[in-house]
Amino acid sequence: MLFIIFYFVILPLYTNGQTVGRMFFKIKVVRVDNQKLDASTLFVREIIGRYLINLVTLGLNSIVMLVVVCLSEEVRGYHDVLASTRIVDVY
């Protein structure tokens, strides 16, 4: 759990919303109101919106999230909606 918090919450605070994987794909997490990312926003997005819900639903939410992202006009998962974030390309 400490690694997950470090990788998905702490690391993006110091790398402008990116993890190593996001750097590879040249994307980053930003808030929809264009404010600076903070630890509480990332905690809600990553730990509550992705990790805990995935744990409780035994991974079934991954399938649901894929469908939601594909069908959404804004291309945002429910964890993004919950935390008021979105993914953008890094140029």
C-alpha positions as a LaTeX table, in Angstrom:
\begin{tabular}{lrrr}
\hline
Residue & $x$ (\AA) & $y$ (\AA) & $z$ (\AA) \\
\hline
Met1 & 0.00 & 0.00 & 0.00 \\
Leu2 & 2.89 & 2.39 & 0.74 \\
Phe3 & 4.30 & 1.83 & $-2.75$ \\
Ile4 & 0.90 & 2.55 & $-4.32$ \\
Ile5 & 0.56 & 5.79 & $-2.34$ \\
Phe6 & 4.11 & 6.81 & $-3.25$ \\
Tyr7 & 3.78 & 5.97 & $-6.95$ \\
Phe8 & 0.29 & 7.32 & $-7.62$ \\
Val9 & 0.04 & 10.18 & $-5.10$ \\
Ile10 & 3.48 & 11.44 & $-4.05$ \\
Leu11 & 5.39 & 10.99 & $-7.33$ \\
Pro12 & 2.85 & 12.92 & $-9.47$ \\
Leu13 & 3.03 & 15.84 & $-7.04$ \\
Tyr14 & 6.69 & 16.31 & $-7.94$ \\
Thr15 & 6.53 & 15.35 & $-11.62$ \\
Asn16 & 3.70 & 17.59 & $-12.79$ \\
Gly17 & 0.95 & 14.94 & $-12.66$ \\
Gln18 & 2.95 & 12.12 & $-14.19$ \\
Thr19 & 4.07 & 8.64 & $-13.21$ \\
Val20 & 6.73 & 6.70 & $-15.09$ \\
Gly21 & 4.04 & 5.11 & $-17.26$ \\
Arg22 & 2.40 & 8.45 & $-17.99$ \\
Met23 & 5.81 & 9.89 & $-18.92$ \\
Phe24 & 6.30 & 7.04 & $-21.38$ \\
Phe25 & 2.91 & 7.71 & $-23.01$ \\
Lys26 & 3.39 & 11.50 & $-22.76$ \\
Ile27 & 0.22 & 12.16 & $-20.75$ \\
Lys28 & $-0.46$ & 13.70 & $-17.36$ \\
Val29 & $-3.26$ & 14.25 & $-14.84$ \\
Val30 & $-4.61$ & 17.78 & $-14.44$ \\
Arg31 & $-7.51$ & 19.25 & $-12.50$ \\
Val32 & $-10.48$ & 20.34 & $-14.60$ \\
Asp33 & $-10.36$ & 23.80 & $-13.00$ \\
Asn34 & $-6.68$ & 24.15 & $-14.04$ \\
Gln35 & $-5.54$ & 24.52 & $-10.42$ \\
Lys36 & $-2.35$ & 22.82 & $-9.27$ \\
Leu37 & $-2.70$ & 19.15 & $-8.31$ \\
Asp38 & $-2.63$ & 18.50 & $-4.58$ \\
Ala39 & $-2.26$ & 15.36 & $-2.51$ \\
Ser40 & $-5.93$ & 15.18 & $-1.56$ \\
Thr41 & $-7.05$ & 15.31 & $-5.20$ \\
Leu42 & $-4.61$ & 12.57 & $-6.18$ \\
Phe43 & $-5.56$ & 10.50 & $-3.13$ \\
Val44 & $-9.25$ & 10.62 & $-4.04$ \\
Arg45 & $-8.53$ & 9.84 & $-7.70$ \\
Glu46 & $-6.02$ & 7.05 & $-7.28$ \\
Ile47 & $-6.61$ & 5.43 & $-3.90$ \\
Ile48 & $-10.37$ & 5.78 & $-3.47$ \\
Gly49 & $-11.48$ & 6.08 & $-7.10$ \\
Arg50 & $-9.28$ & 3.35 & $-8.50$ \\
Tyr51 & $-7.58$ & 1.14 & $-5.94$ \\
Leu52 & $-10.22$ & 0.71 & $-3.21$ \\
Ile53 & $-13.16$ & 0.43 & $-5.59$ \\
Asn54 & $-11.21$ & $-2.11$ & $-7.65$ \\
Leu55 & $-10.44$ & $-4.06$ & $-4.48$ \\
Val56 & $-14.07$ & $-4.05$ & $-3.31$ \\
Thr57 & $-15.48$ & $-5.08$ & $-6.69$ \\
Leu58 & $-12.80$ & $-7.76$ & $-7.21$ \\
Gly59 & $-11.59$ & $-6.07$ & $-10.38$ \\
Leu60 & $-14.96$ & $-5.89$ & $-12.12$ \\
Asn61 & $-14.87$ & $-2.11$ & $-12.10$ \\
Ser62 & $-12.00$ & $-2.20$ & $-14.61$ \\
Ile63 & $-14.36$ & $-3.57$ & $-17.24$ \\
Val64 & $-17.05$ & $-1.04$ & $-16.34$ \\
Met65 & $-14.52$ & 1.80 & $-16.41$ \\
Leu66 & $-13.31$ & 0.77 & $-19.87$ \\
Val67 & $-16.86$ & 0.98 & $-21.21$ \\
Val68 & $-17.52$ & 4.29 & $-19.41$ \\
Val69 & $-14.35$ & 5.87 & $-20.81$ \\
Cys70 & $-15.06$ & 4.63 & $-24.33$ \\
Leu71 & $-18.66$ & 5.88 & $-24.30$ \\
Ser72 & $-18.03$ & 9.17 & $-22.50$ \\
Glu73 & $-17.87$ & 12.33 & $-24.58$ \\
Glu74 & $-15.26$ & 13.77 & $-22.21$ \\
Val75 & $-13.26$ & 10.50 & $-22.19$ \\
Arg76 & $-13.08$ & 10.52 & $-18.39$ \\
Gly77 & $-13.41$ & 7.60 & $-16.03$ \\
Tyr78 & $-15.50$ & 7.76 & $-12.89$ \\
His79 & $-12.32$ & 8.22 & $-10.83$ \\
Asp80 & $-11.64$ & 11.38 & $-12.86$ \\
Val81 & $-15.18$ & 12.63 & $-12.32$ \\
Leu82 & $-14.94$ & 11.86 & $-8.59$ \\
Ala83 & $-11.69$ & 13.83 & $-8.24$ \\
Ser84 & $-12.44$ & 16.53 & $-10.87$ \\
Thr85 & $-9.44$ & 15.57 & $-12.96$ \\
Arg86 & $-8.70$ & 14.61 & $-16.54$ \\
Ile87 & $-5.83$ & 13.24 & $-18.60$ \\
Val88 & $-4.14$ & 15.50 & $-21.16$ \\
Asp89 & $-1.32$ & 15.06 & $-23.66$ \\
Val90 & 2.10 & 16.48 & $-22.81$ \\
Tyr91 & 3.59 & 18.32 & $-25.75$ \\
\hline
\end{tabular}
